[in-house]
Amino acid sequence: MVVRLLQYWRGLGSDIRIPSRSGIDPKAIPDMWPNCAILDVDGKETDPEITYIGSELTAHAGADLSGRKLSSVPADTLVSTGFSYFGQVLAKKAPITFGGEFTDSRGVTILYRSIILPLSADGTRIDRLLAAANCREVVSE
């Protein structure tokens, strides 16, 4: 999913411009959209607001996180862990992917992969982030 979303994002922009939020068409990425979120960083660079969160991320969080600040999301969730490095994307002005593991609120080890991609209404200043994550539980024997 991470590579496919990066390819989609690259197809929206150009070599010198960052794609805009308005260019994202959920119908073009229907299999990925449930794992996506849009983070508003315009004036909220240190604590983005979640303006959209897909159904898969909502299910993992156990609640609809739309309208909430990222800092208010419980730390033992895919959303909090998977998108915690958003500041690096803002600093580098480039997509970053990350993966790892964490233990959720049930004590289950979760392996995850995530990506955060910058978005810009004017093509240069980042005002939104397109983020996506997926995961799987580690089954102990």
Secondary structure, DSSP 8 states (H G I E B T S, - for coil): -HHHHHHHHHHHS-SS----GGG--GGGSTTTGGGEEEEE-TT-TTS-EEEEE-HHHHHHHTS--TT-BGGGS-TTSHHHHHTTTHHHHHHHTS-EEEEEEEE-TTS-EEEEEEEEEEE-SSSSS--EEEEEEEEEE----
